[in-house]
Amino acid sequence: MPTLSPTLIGTFFVSITLQAAALSLLPITQGFSRPLPTIALIVSFVAGIGLLARIIAIGVPLSILIPVSAAVVPLAVLAVGVTFYGEPASLLRVALLIAACGLIGVASIIG
């Protein structure tokens, strides 16, 4: 596994940001009936997943990268939902998501 260079960490951060942005556009697409938000969603997803592919090409194991991504993206989307869409986020909901992310992280390390 390659060292965690600033470039690698930055690429991962941008990938997560693009994936979270894409998911955050789902309500605005109104069921993919609005072309511009739908195109923005597709472009964001393709770019975010493309960056993950580049990270894998560098040598980061898929078995580590995907679980960590799967843990971080929902937390980012939760933050967007609460901040921009006024969705409720109880302390229990946030705590459970953070605990689940922790478990995913542990599983990817020890598995």
C-alpha positions as CSV (number, residue, x, y, z in Angstrom):
1,M,0.0,0.0,0.0
2,P,1.4,3.4,-0.9
3,T,2.1,6.0,1.8
4,L,-0.6,8.5,2.6
5,S,0.8,11.5,0.7
6,P,-1.0,14.9,0.7
7,T,-1.8,14.2,-3.0
8,L,-3.5,10.9,-2.2
9,I,-5.4,12.4,0.7
10,G,-6.5,15.4,-1.4
11,T,-7.6,13.1,-4.2
12,F,-9.7,11.1,-1.8
13,F,-11.2,14.2,-0.2
14,V,-12.2,15.6,-3.7
15,S,-13.7,12.2,-4.6
16,I,-15.8,12.1,-1.4
17,T,-16.8,15.7,-2.0
18,L,-17.9,15.0,-5.6
19,Q,-19.9,11.9,-4.5
20,A,-21.6,13.8,-1.7
21,A,-22.4,16.6,-4.1
22,A,-23.9,14.2,-6.5
23,L,-26.1,12.6,-3.9
24,S,-27.1,16.0,-2.6
25,L,-28.4,16.9,-6.0
26,L,-30.9,14.1,-6.1
27,P,-33.8,16.2,-4.6
28,I,-33.1,19.0,-7.1
29,T,-33.3,16.6,-10.1
30,Q,-36.9,16.0,-9.2
31,G,-36.7,12.4,-10.2
32,F,-34.2,13.1,-13.1
33,S,-36.9,15.3,-14.7
34,R,-34.7,18.4,-14.6
35,P,-31.9,18.1,-17.2
36,L,-29.2,20.5,-15.7
37,P,-29.2,19.1,-12.2
38,T,-29.3,15.6,-13.6
39,I,-26.3,16.2,-15.8
40,A,-24.5,17.8,-12.8
41,L,-25.3,14.8,-10.7
42,I,-24.0,12.4,-13.4
43,V,-20.8,14.4,-14.0
44,S,-20.1,14.6,-10.3
45,F,-20.6,10.9,-9.8
46,V,-18.4,9.9,-12.7
47,A,-15.7,12.3,-11.6
48,G,-15.8,11.1,-8.0
49,I,-15.7,7.4,-9.0
50,G,-13.0,8.2,-11.5
51,L,-10.8,9.6,-8.8
52,L,-11.4,6.5,-6.7
53,A,-10.2,4.5,-9.7
54,R,-7.1,6.6,-9.9
55,I,-6.4,6.0,-6.2
56,I,-6.8,2.2,-6.7
57,A,-4.4,2.5,-9.7
58,I,-1.8,4.0,-7.4
59,G,-2.0,0.9,-5.2
60,V,-4.5,1.5,-2.4
61,P,-6.4,-1.8,-1.9
62,L,-10.0,-1.8,-3.0
63,S,-10.9,-3.6,0.3
64,I,-9.8,-0.6,2.2
65,L,-10.8,2.2,-0.1
66,I,-14.4,1.3,-0.7
67,P,-15.4,0.6,2.9
68,V,-13.9,3.9,4.0
69,S,-15.7,5.7,1.2
70,A,-18.9,4.0,2.1
71,A,-18.5,5.2,5.7
72,V,-17.6,8.8,4.9
73,V,-20.0,9.7,2.1
74,P,-23.2,9.1,4.2
75,L,-21.9,11.4,6.9
76,A,-21.2,14.1,4.3
77,V,-24.6,13.7,2.8
78,L,-26.2,13.8,6.3
79,A,-24.4,17.1,6.9
80,V,-25.7,18.5,3.6
81,G,-29.2,17.3,4.3
82,V,-29.3,19.0,7.7
83,T,-27.6,22.2,6.5
84,F,-29.2,22.8,3.1
85,Y,-32.5,20.8,3.1
86,G,-33.5,21.3,6.8
87,E,-33.7,17.6,7.4
88,P,-33.8,16.5,11.1
89,A,-30.8,14.7,12.5
90,S,-31.3,13.4,16.0
91,L,-28.4,12.8,18.2
92,L,-29.2,9.1,18.1
93,R,-29.2,9.0,14.3
94,V,-25.8,10.8,14.1
95,A,-24.3,8.7,16.8
96,L,-25.4,5.5,15.1
97,L,-24.0,6.6,11.7
98,I,-20.7,7.5,13.3
99,A,-20.6,4.2,15.1
100,A,-21.4,2.3,11.9
101,C,-18.6,4.3,10.1
102,G,-16.2,3.3,12.9
103,L,-17.1,-0.3,12.6
104,I,-16.6,-0.2,8.8
105,G,-13.2,1.4,9.4
106,V,-12.2,-1.3,11.9
107,A,-13.5,-4.1,9.6
108,S,-11.5,-2.8,6.7
109,I,-8.3,-2.7,8.8
110,I,-8.6,-6.0,10.6
111,G,-10.3,-7.9,7.8
